[in-house]
Amino acid sequence: MADLAVMYRETRERLAGLVAGLDEAQLGIPVPACPGWSVADVIGHLAAIPEDALAGKLTGPPSEAETAVQVDRFRGRPMTQTLAGWADNAPRFEEIVAAFDVWPAVIDVASHEQDIRGAVGQPGARDTEVIRELAGWLVAQLRTPVPLGVTVEGTRFRVGPGGEPALELTTTWYETFRWRMGRRSRSQLTALDWSGDPSAVLDHLVVFGPATADVIE
């Protein structure tokens, strides 16, 4: 069983360490995967999740309107203060994540780590247990209208309705994580390593999105 608390903590600490080393100009860089948000805005959103959850303001993933309020609340707050508050709230939040199997909380922080890394040109943490665990969970949740075989670095998943898959996709853990979370455009999805025409499944591949423009990382 995946240890979601450890996964969340490791990702948060790694991301916080990265962000702590950025200057004000870098904190203001737009994040292409999160239109309208800067690096600082993304961190504000992530810090607000445990803060609001522990205050009883959230019972699930925040809505778009709730997220906008969160980001606005943290705008202008010193990054040192934001990171300190996130660190203070994290241990109790991790207990909730583990107790209730809150996969979306871990997926959210891991997705945004990669969003920020892409924005500031500091790639990393792609070949980690966190990415593999989350990608595996996400592809197992995949629902397609036709039988689909997905082979991820040698591990094969069979998704969709019964019957022998007429379509196969070969990919990596990192790419799976990114396209499932809508960090790839429709043209990038089409360009994946398919055995045939993927038109029947393209609209069913992503949890959010797809991205409106190519995401280059």
CORJO-V215945 format. One record per helix or strand. SS is the DSSP state (H for helix, E for strand). FROM is the first residue (numbers start at 1). LEN is the number of residues. If there is no record, write none. Layout:
SS/FROM/LEN
SS/FROM/LEN
This chain:
H/4/17
H/24/4
E/30/1
E/38/1
H/39/16
H/64/11
H/79/21
H/103/18
H/129/12
E/148/5
E/155/5
E/167/5
H/173/8
E/185/1
H/186/5
E/193/2
H/202/3
E/211/1
